[in-house]
C-alpha cells in the first residue's frame, strides 16, 4: 500500500511509521494559486502487505 503525506504533517507521519510505512521518495510541493500548504515536500510512504 502507499500514501502521500506533507512533510509538515508530523503527527500523521509518526502514525504511519508506527503502522509500518516507510518513506521511499520526496518531491517538492508546487504551489497552486489559492492553495497554501505549510509544507515544502510531499512524501511517498509505502507498506508491504
mmCIF entry with sequence, helices, sheets and N, C-alpha, C, O atoms, coordinates in Angstrom:
data_MODEL
# 
_entry.id   MODEL 
# 
_entity.id                         1 
_entity.type                       polymer 
_entity.pdbx_number_of_molecules   1 
# 
_entity_poly.entity_id                      1 
_entity_poly.type                           'polypeptide(L)' 
_entity_poly.nstd_linkage                   no 
_entity_poly.nstd_monomer                   no 
_entity_poly.pdbx_seq_one_letter_code       
;(UNK)(UNK)(UNK)(UNK)(UNK)(UNK)(UNK)(UNK)(UNK)(UNK)(UNK)(UNK)(UNK)(UNK)(UNK)(UNK)
(UNK)(UNK)(UNK)(UNK)(UNK)(UNK)(UNK)(UNK)(UNK)(UNK)(UNK)(UNK)(UNK)(UNK)(UNK)(UNK)
(UNK)(UNK)(UNK)(UNK)(UNK)(UNK)(UNK)(UNK)(UNK)(UNK)(UNK)(UNK)(UNK)(UNK)(UNK)(UNK)
(UNK)
;
_entity_poly.pdbx_seq_one_letter_code_can   XXXXXXXXXXXXXXXXXXXXXXXXXXXXXXXXXXXXXXXXXXXXXXXXX 
_entity_poly.pdbx_strand_id                 A 
# 
loop_
_entity_poly_seq.entity_id 
_entity_poly_seq.num 
_entity_poly_seq.mon_id 
_entity_poly_seq.hetero 
1 1  UNK n 
1 2  UNK n 
1 3  UNK n 
1 4  UNK n 
1 5  UNK n 
1 6  UNK n 
1 7  UNK n 
1 8  UNK n 
1 9  UNK n 
1 10 UNK n 
1 11 UNK n 
1 12 UNK n 
1 13 UNK n 
1 14 UNK n 
1 15 UNK n 
1 16 UNK n 
1 17 UNK n 
1 18 UNK n 
1 19 UNK n 
1 20 UNK n 
1 21 UNK n 
1 22 UNK n 
1 23 UNK n 
1 24 UNK n 
1 25 UNK n 
1 26 UNK n 
1 27 UNK n 
1 28 UNK n 
1 29 UNK n 
1 30 UNK n 
1 31 UNK n 
1 32 UNK n 
1 33 UNK n 
1 34 UNK n 
1 35 UNK n 
1 36 UNK n 
1 37 UNK n 
1 38 UNK n 
1 39 UNK n 
1 40 UNK n 
1 41 UNK n 
1 42 UNK n 
1 43 UNK n 
1 44 UNK n 
1 45 UNK n 
1 46 UNK n 
1 47 UNK n 
1 48 UNK n 
1 49 UNK n 
# 
_struct_asym.id          A 
_struct_asym.entity_id   1 
# 
_struct_conf.conf_type_id            HELX_P 
_struct_conf.id                      HELX_P1 
_struct_conf.pdbx_PDB_helix_id       AA1 
_struct_conf.beg_label_comp_id       UNK 
_struct_conf.beg_label_asym_id       A 
_struct_conf.beg_label_seq_id        10 
_struct_conf.pdbx_beg_PDB_ins_code   ? 
_struct_conf.end_label_comp_id       UNK 
_struct_conf.end_label_asym_id       A 
_struct_conf.end_label_seq_id        18 
_struct_conf.pdbx_end_PDB_ins_code   ? 
_struct_conf.beg_auth_comp_id        UNK 
_struct_conf.beg_auth_asym_id        A 
_struct_conf.beg_auth_seq_id         10 
_struct_conf.end_auth_comp_id        UNK 
_struct_conf.end_auth_asym_id        A 
_struct_conf.end_auth_seq_id         18 
_struct_conf.pdbx_PDB_helix_class    1 
_struct_conf.details                 ? 
_struct_conf.pdbx_PDB_helix_length   9 
# 
_struct_conf_type.id          HELX_P 
_struct_conf_type.criteria    ? 
_struct_conf_type.reference   ? 
# 
_struct_sheet.id               AA1 
_struct_sheet.type             ? 
_struct_sheet.number_strands   3 
_struct_sheet.details          ? 
# 
loop_
_struct_sheet_order.sheet_id 
_struct_sheet_order.range_id_1 
_struct_sheet_order.range_id_2 
_struct_sheet_order.offset 
_struct_sheet_order.sense 
AA1 1 2 ? anti-parallel 
AA1 2 3 ? anti-parallel 
# 
loop_
_struct_sheet_range.sheet_id 
_struct_sheet_range.id 
_struct_sheet_range.beg_label_comp_id 
_struct_sheet_range.beg_label_asym_id 
_struct_sheet_range.beg_label_seq_id 
_struct_sheet_range.pdbx_beg_PDB_ins_code 
_struct_sheet_range.end_label_comp_id 
_struct_sheet_range.end_label_asym_id 
_struct_sheet_range.end_label_seq_id 
_struct_sheet_range.pdbx_end_PDB_ins_code 
_struct_sheet_range.beg_auth_comp_id 
_struct_sheet_range.beg_auth_asym_id 
_struct_sheet_range.beg_auth_seq_id 
_struct_sheet_range.end_auth_comp_id 
_struct_sheet_range.end_auth_asym_id 
_struct_sheet_range.end_auth_seq_id 
AA1 1 UNK A 2  ? UNK A 6  ? UNK A 2  UNK A 6  
AA1 2 UNK A 41 ? UNK A 46 ? UNK A 41 UNK A 46 
AA1 3 UNK A 22 ? UNK A 28 ? UNK A 22 UNK A 28 
# 
loop_
_atom_site.group_PDB 
_atom_site.id 
_atom_site.type_symbol 
_atom_site.label_atom_id 
_atom_site.label_alt_id 
_atom_site.label_comp_id 
_atom_site.label_asym_id 
_atom_site.label_entity_id 
_atom_site.label_seq_id 
_atom_site.pdbx_PDB_ins_code 
_atom_site.Cartn_x 
_atom_site.Cartn_y 
_atom_site.Cartn_z 
_atom_site.occupancy 
_atom_site.B_iso_or_equiv 
_atom_site.pdbx_formal_charge 
_atom_site.auth_seq_id 
_atom_site.auth_comp_id 
_atom_site.auth_asym_id 
_atom_site.auth_atom_id 
_atom_site.pdbx_PDB_model_num 
ATOM 1   N N  . UNK A 1 1  ? 0.845  -1.160 0.000  1.00 0.00 ? 1  UNK A N  1 
ATOM 2   C CA . UNK A 1 1  ? 0.000  0.000  0.000  1.00 0.00 ? 1  UNK A CA 1 
ATOM 3   C C  . UNK A 1 1  ? 0.892  1.225  0.000  1.00 0.00 ? 1  UNK A C  1 
ATOM 4   O O  . UNK A 1 1  ? 2.050  1.171  0.414  1.00 0.00 ? 1  UNK A O  1 
ATOM 5   N N  . UNK A 1 2  ? 0.342  2.319  -0.466 1.00 0.00 ? 2  UNK A N  1 
ATOM 6   C CA . UNK A 1 2  ? 1.120  3.561  -0.477 1.00 0.00 ? 2  UNK A CA 1 
ATOM 7   C C  . UNK A 1 2  ? 0.220  4.733  -0.134 1.00 0.00 ? 2  UNK A C  1 
ATOM 8   O O  . UNK A 1 2  ? -1.004 4.665  -0.250 1.00 0.00 ? 2  UNK A O  1 
ATOM 9   N N  . UNK A 1 3  ? 0.867  5.815  0.292  1.00 0.00 ? 3  UNK A N  1 
ATOM 10  C CA . UNK A 1 3  ? 0.161  7.054  0.591  1.00 0.00 ? 3  UNK A CA 1 
ATOM 11  C C  . UNK A 1 3  ? 1.121  8.206  0.402  1.00 0.00 ? 3  UNK A C  1 
ATOM 12  O O  . UNK A 1 3  ? 2.337  8.024  0.356  1.00 0.00 ? 3  UNK A O  1 
ATOM 13  N N  . UNK A 1 4  ? 0.557  9.392  0.294  1.00 0.00 ? 4  UNK A N  1 
ATOM 14  C CA . UNK A 1 4  ? 1.361  10.609 0.169  1.00 0.00 ? 4  UNK A CA 1 
ATOM 15  C C  . UNK A 1 4  ? 0.959  11.546 1.295  1.00 0.00 ? 4  UNK A C  1 
ATOM 16  O O  . UNK A 1 4  ? -0.227 11.761 1.546  1.00 0.00 ? 4  UNK A O  1 
ATOM 17  N N  . UNK A 1 5  ? 1.962  12.103 1.973  1.00 0.00 ? 5  UNK A N  1 
ATOM 18  C CA . UNK A 1 5  ? 1.719  12.998 3.099  1.00 0.00 ? 5  UNK A CA 1 
ATOM 19  C C  . UNK A 1 5  ? 2.685  14.179 3.011  1.00 0.00 ? 5  UNK A C  1 
ATOM 20  O O  . UNK A 1 5  ? 3.794  14.050 2.491  1.00 0.00 ? 5  UNK A O  1 
ATOM 21  N N  . UNK A 1 6  ? 2.257  15.315 3.517  1.00 0.00 ? 6  UNK A N  1 
ATOM 22  C CA . UNK A 1 6  ? 3.112  16.506 3.550  1.00 0.00 ? 6  UNK A CA 1 
ATOM 23  C C  . UNK A 1 6  ? 4.161  16.357 4.646  1.00 0.00 ? 6  UNK A C  1 
ATOM 24  O O  . UNK A 1 6  ? 3.889  15.782 5.700  1.00 0.00 ? 6  UNK A O  1 
ATOM 25  N N  . UNK A 1 7  ? 5.345  16.870 4.395  1.00 0.00 ? 7  UNK A N  1 
ATOM 26  C CA . UNK A 1 7  ? 6.404  16.809 5.408  1.00 0.00 ? 7  UNK A CA 1 
ATOM 27  C C  . UNK A 1 7  ? 6.039  17.593 6.667  1.00 0.00 ? 7  UNK A C  1 
ATOM 28  O O  . UNK A 1 7  ? 6.594  17.336 7.736  1.00 0.00 ? 7  UNK A O  1 
ATOM 29  N N  . UNK A 1 8  ? 5.125  18.532 6.553  1.00 0.00 ? 8  UNK A N  1 
ATOM 30  C CA . UNK A 1 8  ? 4.738  19.332 7.724  1.00 0.00 ? 8  UNK A CA 1 
ATOM 31  C C  . UNK A 1 8  ? 3.714  18.613 8.613  1.00 0.00 ? 8  UNK A C  1 
ATOM 32  O O  . UNK A 1 8  ? 3.438  19.074 9.720  1.00 0.00 ? 8  UNK A O  1 
ATOM 33  N N  . UNK A 1 9  ? 3.155  17.506 8.151  1.00 0.00 ? 9  UNK A N  1 
ATOM 34  C CA . UNK A 1 9  ? 2.141  16.784 8.912  1.00 0.00 ? 9  UNK A CA 1 
ATOM 35  C C  . UNK A 1 9  ? 2.826  15.715 9.777  1.00 0.00 ? 9  UNK A C  1 
ATOM 36  O O  . UNK A 1 9  ? 2.704  14.517 9.521  1.00 0.00 ? 9  UNK A O  1 
ATOM 37  N N  . UNK A 1 10 ? 3.541  16.174 10.797 1.00 0.00 ? 10 UNK A N  1 
ATOM 38  C CA . UNK A 1 10 ? 4.368  15.262 11.599 1.00 0.00 ? 10 UNK A CA 1 
ATOM 39  C C  . UNK A 1 10 ? 3.552  14.231 12.375 1.00 0.00 ? 10 UNK A C  1 
ATOM 40  O O  . UNK A 1 10 ? 3.994  13.095 12.545 1.00 0.00 ? 10 UNK A O  1 
ATOM 41  N N  . UNK A 1 11 ? 2.380  14.611 12.841 1.00 0.00 ? 11 UNK A N  1 
ATOM 42  C CA . UNK A 1 11 ? 1.546  13.656 13.572 1.00 0.00 ? 11 UNK A CA 1 
ATOM 43  C C  . UNK A 1 11 ? 1.138  12.485 12.701 1.00 0.00 ? 11 UNK A C  1 
ATOM 44  O O  . UNK A 1 11 ? 1.217  11.332 13.124 1.00 0.00 ? 11 UNK A O  1 
ATOM 45  N N  . UNK A 1 12 ? 0.703  12.776 11.488 1.00 0.00 ? 12 UNK A N  1 
ATOM 46  C CA . UNK A 1 12 ? 0.307  11.705 10.560 1.00 0.00 ? 12 UNK A CA 1 
ATOM 47  C C  . UNK A 1 12 ? 1.511  10.855 10.183 1.00 0.00 ? 12 UNK A C  1 
ATOM 48  O O  . UNK A 1 12 ? 1.410  9.630  10.128 1.00 0.00 ? 12 UNK A O  1 
ATOM 49  N N  . UNK A 1 13 ? 2.640  11.486 9.925  1.00 0.00 ? 13 UNK A N  1 
ATOM 50  C CA . UNK A 1 13 ? 3.842  10.726 9.557  1.00 0.00 ? 13 UNK A CA 1 
ATOM 51  C C  . UNK A 1 13 ? 4.242  9.768  10.663 1.00 0.00 ? 13 UNK A C  1 
ATOM 52  O O  . UNK A 1 13 ? 4.584  8.617  10.393 1.00 0.00 ? 13 UNK A O  1 
ATOM 53  N N  . UNK A 1 14 ? 4.204  10.229 11.903 1.00 0.00 ? 14 UNK A N  1 
ATOM 54  C CA . UNK A 1 14 ? 4.544  9.339  13.031 1.00 0.00 ? 14 UNK A CA 1 
ATOM 55  C C  . UNK A 1 14 ? 3.580  8.164  13.114 1.00 0.00 ? 14 UNK A C  1 
ATOM 56  O O  . UNK A 1 14 ? 4.000  7.031  13.346 1.00 0.00 ? 14 UNK A O  1 
ATOM 57  N N  . UNK A 1 15 ? 2.289  8.430  12.925 1.00 0.00 ? 15 UNK A N  1 
ATOM 58  C CA . UNK A 1 15 ? 1.294  7.357  12.941 1.00 0.00 ? 15 UNK A CA 1 
ATOM 59  C C  . UNK A 1 15 ? 1.589  6.333  11.844 1.00 0.00 ? 15 UNK A C  1 
ATOM 60  O O  . UNK A 1 15 ? 1.603  5.130  12.102 1.00 0.00 ? 15 UNK A O  1 
ATOM 61  N N  . UNK A 1 16 ? 1.823  6.812  10.622 1.00 0.00 ? 16 UNK A N  1 
ATOM 62  C CA . UNK A 1 16 ? 2.094  5.899  9.515  1.00 0.00 ? 16 UNK A CA 1 
ATOM 63  C C  . UNK A 1 16 ? 3.358  5.084  9.770  1.00 0.00 ? 16 UNK A C  1 
ATOM 64  O O  . UNK A 1 16 ? 3.389  3.890  9.471  1.00 0.00 ? 16 UNK A O  1 
ATOM 65  N N  . UNK A 1 17 ? 4.389  5.703  10.313 1.00 0.00 ? 17 UNK A N  1 
ATOM 66  C CA . UNK A 1 17 ? 5.619  4.966  10.623 1.00 0.00 ? 17 UNK A CA 1 
ATOM 67  C C  . UNK A 1 17 ? 5.362  3.890  11.668 1.00 0.00 ? 17 UNK A C  1 
ATOM 68  O O  . UNK A 1 17 ? 5.899  2.788  11.562 1.00 0.00 ? 17 UNK A O  1 
ATOM 69  N N  . UNK A 1 18 ? 4.549  4.193  12.677 1.00 0.00 ? 18 UNK A N  1 
ATOM 70  C CA . UNK A 1 18 ? 4.209  3.178  13.692 1.00 0.00 ? 18 UNK A CA 1 
ATOM 71  C C  . UNK A 1 18 ? 3.433  2.023  13.078 1.00 0.00 ? 18 UNK A C  1 
ATOM 72  O O  . UNK A 1 18 ? 3.500  0.894  13.563 1.00 0.00 ? 18 UNK A O  1 
ATOM 73  N N  . UNK A 1 19 ? 2.701  2.308  12.016 1.00 0.00 ? 19 UNK A N  1 
ATOM 74  C CA . UNK A 1 19 ? 1.911  1.267  11.339 1.00 0.00 ? 19 UNK A CA 1 
ATOM 75  C C  . UNK A 1 19 ? 2.715  0.525  10.275 1.00 0.00 ? 19 UNK A C  1 
ATOM 76  O O  . UNK A 1 19 ? 2.170  -0.324 9.569  1.00 0.00 ? 19 UNK A O  1 
ATOM 77  N N  . UNK A 1 20 ? 4.004  0.836  10.153 1.00 0.00 ? 20 UNK A N  1 
ATOM 78  C CA . UNK A 1 20 ? 4.875  0.083  9.248  1.00 0.00 ? 20 UNK A CA 1 
ATOM 79  C C  . UNK A 1 20 ? 5.190  0.725  7.918  1.00 0.00 ? 20 UNK A C  1 
ATOM 80  O O  . UNK A 1 20 ? 5.840  0.102  7.079  1.00 0.00 ? 20 UNK A O  1 
ATOM 81  N N  . UNK A 1 21 ? 4.746  1.967  7.695  1.00 0.00 ? 21 UNK A N  1 
ATOM 82  C CA . UNK A 1 21 ? 5.062  2.658  6.449  1.00 0.00 ? 21 UNK A CA 1 
ATOM 83  C C  . UNK A 1 21 ? 6.475  3.217  6.517  1.00 0.00 ? 21 UNK A C  1 
ATOM 84  O O  . UNK A 1 21 ? 6.973  3.552  7.592  1.00 0.00 ? 21 UNK A O  1 
ATOM 85  N N  . UNK A 1 22 ? 7.112  3.313  5.359  1.00 0.00 ? 22 UNK A N  1 
ATOM 86  C CA . UNK A 1 22 ? 8.435  3.928  5.282  1.00 0.00 ? 22 UNK A CA 1 
ATOM 87  C C  . UNK A 1 22 ? 8.466  4.885  4.094  1.00 0.00 ? 22 UNK A C  1 
ATOM 88  O O  . UNK A 1 22 ? 7.775  4.668  3.098  1.00 0.00 ? 22 UNK A O  1 
ATOM 89  N N  . UNK A 1 23 ? 9.257  5.929  4.198  1.00 0.00 ? 23 UNK A N  1 
ATOM 90  C CA . UNK A 1 23 ? 9.376  6.927  3.132  1.00 0.00 ? 23 UNK A CA 1 
ATOM 91  C C  . UNK A 1 23 ? 10.297 6.394  2.051  1.00 0.00 ? 23 UNK A C  1 
ATOM 92  O O  . UNK A 1 23 ? 11.412 5.957  2.337  1.00 0.00 ? 23 UNK A O  1 
ATOM 93  N N  . UNK A 1 24 ? 9.828  6.429  0.801  1.00 0.00 ? 24 UNK A N  1 
ATOM 94  C CA . UNK A 1 24 ? 10.643 5.952  -0.312 1.00 0.00 ? 24 UNK A CA 1 
ATOM 95  C C  . UNK A 1 24 ? 10.969 7.052  -1.322 1.00 0.00 ? 24 UNK A C  1 
ATOM 96  O O  . UNK A 1 24 ? 11.857 6.874  -2.155 1.00 0.00 ? 24 UNK A O  1 
ATOM 97  N N  . UNK A 1 25 ? 10.263 8.188  -1.261 1.00 0.00 ? 25 UNK A N  1 
ATOM 98  C CA . UNK A 1 25 ? 10.544 9.289  -2.187 1.00 0.00 ? 25 UNK A CA 1 
ATOM 99  C C  . UNK A 1 25 ? 10.009 10.586 -1.601 1.00 0.00 ? 25 UNK A C  1 
ATOM 100 O O  . UNK A 1 25 ? 9.075  10.593 -0.800 1.00 0.00 ? 25 UNK A O  1 
ATOM 101 N N  . UNK A 1 26 ? 10.633 11.690 -2.027 1.00 0.00 ? 26 UNK A N  1 
ATOM 102 C CA . UNK A 1 26 ? 10.212 13.037 -1.619 1.00 0.00 ? 26 UNK A CA 1 
ATOM 103 C C  . UNK A 1 26 ? 10.218 13.912 -2.861 1.00 0.00 ? 26 UNK A C  1 
ATOM 104 O O  . UNK A 1 26 ? 11.113 13.813 -3.701 1.00 0.00 ? 26 UNK A O  1 
ATOM 105 N N  . UNK A 1 27 ? 9.219  14.761 -2.967 1.00 0.00 ? 27 UNK A N  1 
ATOM 106 C CA . UNK A 1 27 ? 9.138  15.699 -4.090 1.00 0.00 ? 27 UNK A CA 1 
ATOM 107 C C  . UNK A 1 27 ? 8.676  17.052 -3.567 1.00 0.00 ? 27 UNK A C  1 
ATOM 108 O O  . UNK A 1 27 ? 7.887  17.114 -2.624 1.00 0.00 ? 27 UNK A O  1 
ATOM 109 N N  . UNK A 1 28 ? 9.160  18.140 -4.171 1.00 0.00 ? 28 UNK A N  1 
ATOM 110 C CA . UNK A 1 28 ? 8.751  19.479 -3.728 1.00 0.00 ? 28 UNK A CA 1 
ATOM 111 C C  . UNK A 1 28 ? 7.250  19.704 -3.927 1.00 0.00 ? 28 UNK A C  1 
ATOM 112 O O  . UNK A 1 28 ? 6.651  19.209 -4.882 1.00 0.00 ? 28 UNK A O  1 
ATOM 113 N N  . UNK A 1 29 ? 6.670  20.451 -3.017 1.00 0.00 ? 29 UNK A N  1 
ATOM 114 C CA . UNK A 1 29 ? 5.280  20.869 -3.172 1.00 0.00 ? 29 UNK A CA 1 
ATOM 115 C C  . UNK A 1 29 ? 5.279  22.083 -4.095 1.00 0.00 ? 29 UNK A C  1 
ATOM 116 O O  . UNK A 1 29 ? 5.933  23.087 -3.815 1.00 0.00 ? 29 UNK A O  1 
ATOM 117 N N  . UNK A 1 30 ? 4.546  21.983 -5.186 1.00 0.00 ? 30 UNK A N  1 
ATOM 118 C CA . UNK A 1 30 ? 4.427  23.077 -6.149 1.00 0.00 ? 30 UNK A CA 1 
ATOM 119 C C  . UNK A 1 30 ? 3.199  23.888 -5.765 1.00 0.00 ? 30 UNK A C  1 
ATOM 120 O O  . UNK A 1 30 ? 2.103  23.343 -5.633 1.00 0.00 ? 30 UNK A O  1 
ATOM 121 N N  . UNK A 1 31 ? 3.383  25.183 -5.587 1.00 0.00 ? 31 UNK A N  1 
ATOM 122 C CA . UNK A 1 31 ? 2.237  25.990 -5.164 1.00 0.00 ? 31 UNK A CA 1 
ATOM 123 C C  . UNK A 1 31 ? 1.277  26.232 -6.319 1.00 0.00 ? 31 UNK A C  1 
ATOM 124 O O  . UNK A 1 31 ? 1.664  26.419 -7.473 1.00 0.00 ? 31 UNK A O  1 
ATOM 125 N N  . UNK A 1 32 ? 0.010  26.218 -5.944 1.00 0.00 ? 32 UNK A N  1 
ATOM 126 C CA . UNK A 1 32 ? -1.085 26.455 -6.874 1.00 0.00 ? 32 UNK A CA 1 
ATOM 127 C C  . UNK A 1 32 ? -1.796 27.714 -6.377 1.00 0.00 ? 32 UNK A C  1 
ATOM 128 O O  . UNK A 1 32 ? -2.058 27.829 -5.180 1.00 0.00 ? 32 UNK A O  1 
ATOM 129 N N  . UNK A 1 33 ? -2.115 28.659 -7.262 1.00 0.00 ? 33 UNK A N  1 
ATOM 130 C CA . UNK A 1 33 ? -2.795 29.882 -6.805 1.00 0.00 ? 33 UNK A CA 1 
ATOM 131 C C  . UNK A 1 33 ? -4.065 29.550 -6.011 1.00 0.00 ? 33 UNK A C  1 
ATOM 132 O O  . UNK A 1 33 ? -4.896 28.751 -6.443 1.00 0.00 ? 33 UNK A O  1 
ATOM 133 N N  . UNK A 1 34 ? -4.190 30.179 -4.850 1.00 0.00 ? 34 UNK A N  1 
ATOM 134 C CA . UNK A 1 34 ? -5.354 29.978 -3.999 1.00 0.00 ? 34 UNK A CA 1 
ATOM 135 C C  . UNK A 1 34 ? -5.245 28.808 -3.045 1.00 0.00 ? 34 UNK A C  1 
ATOM 136 O O  . UNK A 1 34 ? -6.167 28.563 -2.266 1.00 0.00 ? 34 UNK A O  1 
ATOM 137 N N  . UNK A 1 35 ? -4.137 28.076 -3.086 1.00 0.00 ? 35 UNK A N  1 
ATOM 138 C CA . UNK A 1 35 ? -3.963 26.925 -2.193 1.00 0.00 ? 35 UNK A CA 1 
ATOM 139 C C  . UNK A 1 35 ? -2.601 27.027 -1.527 1.00 0.00 ? 35 UNK A C  1 
ATOM 140 O O  . UNK A 1 35 ? -1.569 27.039 -2.198 1.00 0.00 ? 35 UNK A O  1 
ATOM 141 N N  . UNK A 1 36 ? -2.608 27.100 -0.210 1.00 0.00 ? 36 UNK A N  1 
ATOM 142 C CA . UNK A 1 36 ? -1.360 27.200 0.537  1.00 0.00 ? 36 UNK A CA 1 
ATOM 143 C C  . UNK A 1 36 ? -1.134 25.930 1.330  1.00 0.00 ? 36 UNK A C  1 
ATOM 144 O O  . UNK A 1 36 ? -2.073 25.334 1.858  1.00 0.00 ? 36 UNK A O  1 
ATOM 145 N N  . UNK A 1 37 ? 0.108  25.528 1.409  1.00 0.00 ? 37 UNK A N  1 
ATOM 146 C CA . UNK A 1 37 ? 0.489  24.379 2.225  1.00 0.00 ? 37 UNK A CA 1 
ATOM 147 C C  . UNK A 1 37 ? 1.674  24.795 3.082  1.00 0.00 ? 37 UNK A C  1 
ATOM 148 O O  . UNK A 1 37 ? 2.611  25.407 2.571  1.00 0.00 ? 37 UNK A O  1 
ATOM 149 N N  . UNK A 1 38 ? 1.656  24.478 4.376  1.00 0.00 ? 38 UNK A N  1 
ATOM 150 C CA . UNK A 1 38 ? 2.789  24.851 5.218  1.00 0.00 ? 38 UNK A CA 1 
ATOM 151 C C  . UNK A 1 38 ? 4.025  24.002 4.940  1.00 0.00 ? 38 UNK A C  1 
ATOM 152 O O  . UNK A 1 38 ? 5.123  24.358 5.368  1.00 0.00 ? 38 UNK A O  1 
ATOM 153 N N  . UNK A 1 39 ? 3.867  22.895 4.236  1.00 0.00 ? 39 UNK A N  1 
ATOM 154 C CA . UNK A 1 39 ? 4.994  22.010 3.966  1.00 0.00 ? 39 UNK A CA 1 
ATOM 155 C C  . UNK A 1 39 ? 5.813  22.451 2.775  1.00 0.00 ? 39 UNK A C  1 
ATOM 156 O O  . UNK A 1 39 ? 5.434  23.358 2.034  1.00 0.00 ? 39 UNK A O  1 
ATOM 157 N N  . UNK A 1 40 ? 6.950  21.785 2.607  1.00 0.00 ? 40 UNK A N  1 
ATOM 158 C CA . UNK A 1 40 ? 7.813  22.054 1.460  1.00 0.00 ? 40 UNK A CA 1 
ATOM 159 C C  . UNK A 1 40 ? 7.948  20.840 0.551  1.00 0.00 ? 40 UNK A C  1 
ATOM 160 O O  . UNK A 1 40 ? 8.356  20.971 -0.603 1.00 0.00 ? 40 UNK A O  1 
ATOM 161 N N  . UNK A 1 41 ? 7.602  19.639 1.070  1.00 0.00 ? 41 UNK A N  1 
ATOM 162 C CA . UNK A 1 41 ? 7.743  18.421 0.278  1.00 0.00 ? 41 UNK A CA 1 
ATOM 163 C C  . UNK A 1 41 ? 6.562  17.473 0.490  1.00 0.00 ? 41 UNK A C  1 
ATOM 164 O O  . UNK A 1 41 ? 5.978  17.419 1.572  1.00 0.00 ? 41 UNK A O  1 
ATOM 165 N N  . UNK A 1 42 ? 6.222  16.724 -0.569 1.00 0.00 ? 42 UNK A N  1 
ATOM 166 C CA . UNK A 1 42 ? 5.326  15.585 -0.458 1.00 0.00 ? 42 UNK A CA 1 
ATOM 167 C C  . UNK A 1 42 ? 6.199  14.368 -0.203 1.00 0.00 ? 42 UNK A C  1 
ATOM 168 O O  . UNK A 1 42 ? 7.286  14.249 -0.770 1.00 0.00 ? 42 UNK A O  1 
ATOM 169 N N  . UNK A 1 43 ? 5.732  13.475 0.639  1.00 0.00 ? 43 UNK A N  1 
ATOM 170 C CA . UNK A 1 43 ? 6.488  12.260 0.936  1.00 0.00 ? 43 UNK A CA 1 
ATOM 171 C C  . UNK A 1 43 ? 5.651  11.050 0.535  1.00 0.00 ? 43 UNK A C  1 
ATOM 172 O O  . UNK A 1 43 ? 4.504  10.904 0.957  1.00 0.00 ? 43 UNK A O  1 
ATOM 173 N N  . UNK A 1 44 ? 6.242  10.190 -0.286 1.00 0.00 ? 44 UNK A N  1 
ATOM 174 C CA . UNK A 1 44 ? 5.597  8.934  -0.667 1.00 0.00 ? 44 UNK A CA 1 
ATOM 175 C C  . UNK A 1 44 ? 6.011  7.887  0.349  1.00 0.00 ? 44 UNK A C  1 
ATOM 176 O O  . UNK A 1 44 ? 7.199  7.625  0.535  1.00 0.00 ? 44 UNK A O  1 
ATOM 177 N N  . UNK A 1 45 ? 5.027  7.289  1.005  1.00 0.00 ? 45 UNK A N  1 
ATOM 178 C CA . UNK A 1 45 ? 5.285  6.258  2.002  1.00 0.00 ? 45 UNK A CA 1 
ATOM 179 C C  . UNK A 1 45 ? 4.655  4.955  1.549  1.00 0.00 ? 45 UNK A C  1 
ATOM 180 O O  . UNK A 1 45 ? 3.553  4.958  1.000  1.00 0.00 ? 45 UNK A O  1 
ATOM 181 N N  . UNK A 1 46 ? 5.339  3.842  1.771  1.00 0.00 ? 46 UNK A N  1 
ATOM 182 C CA . UNK A 1 46 ? 4.830  2.537  1.354  1.00 0.00 ? 46 UNK A CA 1 
ATOM 183 C C  . UNK A 1 46 ? 4.886  1.556  2.517  1.00 0.00 ? 46 UNK A C  1 
ATOM 184 O O  . UNK A 1 46 ? 5.634  1.729  3.480  1.00 0.00 ? 46 UNK A O  1 
ATOM 185 N N  . UNK A 1 47 ? 4.058  0.511  2.386  1.00 0.00 ? 47 UNK A N  1 
ATOM 186 C CA . UNK A 1 47 ? 4.000  -0.558 3.391  1.00 0.00 ? 47 UNK A CA 1 
ATOM 187 C C  . UNK A 1 47 ? 3.728  -1.854 2.652  1.00 0.00 ? 47 UNK A C  1 
ATOM 188 O O  . UNK A 1 47 ? 2.832  -1.921 1.810  1.00 0.00 ? 47 UNK A O  1 
ATOM 189 N N  . UNK A 1 48 ? 4.502  -2.880 2.967  1.00 0.00 ? 48 UNK A N  1 
ATOM 190 C CA . UNK A 1 48 ? 4.243  -4.196 2.391  1.00 0.00 ? 48 UNK A CA 1 
ATOM 191 C C  . UNK A 1 48 ? 3.023  -4.802 3.065  1.00 0.00 ? 48 UNK A C  1 
ATOM 192 O O  . UNK A 1 48 ? 2.835  -4.667 4.274  1.00 0.00 ? 48 UNK A O  1 
ATOM 193 N N  . UNK A 1 49 ? 2.197  -5.473 2.269  1.00 0.00 ? 49 UNK A N  1 
ATOM 194 C CA . UNK A 1 49 ? 1.011  -6.139 2.844  1.00 0.00 ? 49 UNK A CA 1 
ATOM 195 C C  . UNK A 1 49 ? 1.039  -7.624 2.562  1.00 0.00 ? 49 UNK A C  1 
ATOM 196 O O  . UNK A 1 49 ? 0.128  -8.347 2.966  1.00 0.00 ? 49 UNK A O  1 
# 
